[in-house]
Amino acid sequence: MHQPVLLNESLEALITLNDGRYLDATFGRGGHSKALLNRLQPEASLIVCDRDPTAITAAASFNDHRLSAFCCNYSDIFDKLENNCLLNGILADFGLCSAQLDNPDRGFSFQYEGPLDMRMSQNESLTLAQLIDTTSEKDLANIIYEYGEERLSRKIAKTILERRKKGLLKTTKDLAQCAIDCYPKGSLKHPATRTFQALRIALNAEMDHLELFLKKAPLYLCEGGRLVVITFHSLEYTKVKTILNHQYDDMRHGRLPFAMKKVVHPLFPSENETRVNPRARSARLHIYEKFSE
């Protein structure tokens, strides 16, 4: 069952008007959206999107006149909005949906036996197996190092391609074993964690979409509107901080008429939340507000 992370904290930060217009850019299975609709008045509206068609099917089941759903990447949702559409708040949870992670057929988890897939949307053509087959050892090592911050990236990349060539790399368990065999015994973190993260990010171009989203989102916020995002690893955190701080510099130098102001330092899940939902451990909540000079 999917448990939305930092639910109360994110909604309290997001809602500035109970009858406003909001966007949930990462619908997933609708945990945040459902709670948001419960807090909004009948005159409010909520736009949601997700690149996974199964998520949009879940959105349709809400049967709420205030909700409009789009099947697209969160970096593309702004192209689908009406001209001059301004939002009171935008929410984005960049974590992987539990429904995807816990489905072995999607190939996201090293804890289950599944195909080398990892596509956020199965309508997209390139699978993880195809990415591995068409990537050189050097490039694969760079992916694992850059997106997974994995110090054993070269050794893991070499092992992956050697076993793939021998026909020994067919499932997620096989892929995880490549990383396990490259690590010393007794590692605190599962040896495959960083490799799986890196390959998922690369396959789905997550950093590219995140950068586009962060640059576009402030343009569609009204004055005083909030951008509330939940990150799960240092690459996302750094992207948020760098891009939004850069917008502040652009305003100071006259290149932009607005900027995003950090409301508070990133918030962490409570001990109770991480005890109930261990996947929330690495979550960080970032809250920014739009202002102009």
N, C-alpha and C positions, 0 to 999 in steps of 0.2 A: 504494500500500500504506500502511495506517495505521501510524504509528510512535508508540507511547505516549510522552508527554513526561515527563521527570523520573521515569522508571520506578523505578530502584533507590532513589532518594532518597525517593520517596513511600511505597514499600512498607516500607522500613526504618523510616520514621517511623510508619507505620500499625500494624504488627504488634506487639502487646504480648503476645499469647498465640498459640502456634501451633495450639491447638485451640479458638480463640475463635469468636465470631460477628461477621461483618463485612458491610458494605454498600458496594457500588459503585453510587453514585447516578447515574452517567453512563456506562452500559456502552459505548456507541458500537459498536465492533466487537470489544470484549473484550480489548484489549491488556493493560490493567492487571489485569483479572480473571483472565486466563489465567496471568499471572505470579504473581498472588496465590495462586491455587489450587495452583500448583506448590510454594509455600512452606508451605502449611498442611497439617496432619495430617488423616487420614481422619475424625476426630471433629469437625472444624471445619465451619462452614457459611458460605455466602456468598449474600447476597441481592443481586440486581442489578435495575436498572430503566432504562428509556429510553422517551422519548415516541415514538420512531420505531419502527414495527412491524418494519421490516427488521432493526433491531438485535436485537430479541427473537428473530427467526428465527435469527440468528447465535448467540445464547445457547443455543438449543435444540440446536445442533450440538455443543456441548461434551460432552453426554452424561455429566455428572458429578452423582452423587447429592447432593453437597454444595451444589449451586447451585439457587436458586429465582429465577425471572425474572418480572418484572411489566412490562407495557406501560403506563407512566404517566409524567407529569412528575416530576422529582425532588422537587418541593415537595409532591407528593401521596403519595409512597411510604410515609410514616409512617402514613397512614390505613389502609394495607393490612397492616400488621404485627400480629402477635398482641398481645393485651393483656399488659402488663408485659414486653414484649420489650426487653431491654437489649443493646446492641451494644458490642463491644470496640473497634471502629473504623469510621469512616465516611470514604469517599473520594469526592471529586467533582472531576472535570476539566471546567471550564467552556468549554474550547475546542471549536470546531466539528470534528466527525469528518471525517477526510480522505475517507472514502467518500462523504460528502455534498458536501463542497467540490469534489471532483474529478468529480462527476457533473453534466454540463451540464444535465440535465433537472430538477435540483433548484433551479437558479437562484441559487446562493449566491455564485458567483465571477464577478468582472469579467474573468477571463482566458479564459472560455469563452462561446460563444454559447448562450444558454438562455432559457427562459421567465421571466417576472417572477413567480416562485413564492416561494421562500425559506421555505416552511413546514418547521419541524422535523419535523412529522408530516403526511403527506399525507392523513391522515384528518380533519384540521382544515379548515374551510371557507374562511377568509379568506386569499387569496393577496396577494402584494405588488402585483400589478396592481390588485386591488380596493381595497387600502389607499390607493394613490395616487389612484384615481378618487374616493374618498370623503373625502379629506382636503383642507382648504383650504390655500392657499399659506402663510398664516401658521403654521398648525399643522405643516405639512410642514417648514418652516424651523426651527421649534422642535424637532422630532424630530431633525433632522440636527445641530442645534447641541448639544442636550442629550445625545444618545446617541453622537454622533460627535465632539463637541468640534471641530466644523468651523467655522472663522472665516468661510468664504464660504457659509454655510448659506442665507442669503436669496437670493443670486444663483443657487445651485444649485437650490433649490426652485422658483424662478420659471422657470428653464430646463426643469426636468422637466415642470412642468404645461403650459407652452406647447407643448412638443413632443408631449406626450401628447394635447393637444387637436387638434393637427394630424395625428395618426396616425403620428408619427415616433418614438414610444417603445413598442416592442413586445418587445424582448429585453434581456438583461443587457448586451450590448454597447452598445445604444442608451442605456441608463441610465448606463453608465460614461462614454460620450462626453459626456453632459451635464456631468458633473463635470470632465472633461478640458478642455472648452471654456471653463470658468469659471476655470481656473488658468493662471498664467503658465507659459511654457515652461521646462523645466529643473528642475522640482520634484523633490526627492530622493525623496519618497514618492509612490506612485501616487495621482493626484488623486481616484480613486474609493474609496480605502480607507476613509476615515471615513464617507462616505455609505452605502456598502454595510453597514458595521458598524451604523450608526444605524438603518437601515431594518429590518435583520434583528432587532435588539434590540426595536424597537417592535412589529413584526409578531408576534413570538413572546412578547411580554411578559416578556422575560428578566429584567429588573431586579425585577419583582414576584415572580417565582418564586424568584429568588435570595434576596430578603429573607425570604420565607416559609421557605425551606429553612434558612437560617442561624438563624432563630428556633426552628424545630422540632428540628433535629438534636441539640442538646445534651440535650434532654429524653429522648432514646433512647440516650444513652451511659451506660455504667456508670462508676462512680468510677474515674478514671485512664484512661478511654477516650479515644481520639484522634480529632479531626476534622482531616482532611488535605484541603486544597483547592488546586487549581491555577487561578490567574486569568491572564487574557491582556490586560487593559487596565485603565486607572486607575479606571473606574467600578466594576468588580468588586472591585478591590483596596480601594477606599474603602469599599464596602459591607461587605466582610469585616471590616475594621478597626473600622469604626464600630459595627456591630451587636454584635460579640463584646466589644468594650470596654464597650459600654453594659450588657451582661449582667454584667460585672464590677462596674460601679457599682451595678446593681440588687442584687447580693448584699451589697455593703457597706452598703446602706441597708435591708436586710431584705426586699426585694421578691422575691428569688429565693434558694433554698437552695443554689445552686451558681453557678459561673462557669467560663469557659473561659480558661485561662492559656496565653499564647503561649510555646511551647517554645523557639523560636529566631526570629531575624529571617528574613524571607522568603528562600528559597534560589533561586538562579538556575541555569539550565542551564549546563553546562560548555562550553568552547569547542569541544570535540570533538563534543558533541551538536548544537550549533547549526550546525556545519559539515556534519554528516551530515543533519540535519533542520532546515533554515532556519526552518520554521514554529514551532520552539521558542523562537525569539529573545525573544519578549515574555512567555514563561511565568514565573510566580512561584509558588513552593511555600510555602504557609502551614500551619503545624503548631500546633494547639491541643490542650490536654489538660484534661479536666473535673476539677474539684476542688470540695470543699465545705468550709465552715468547721468 
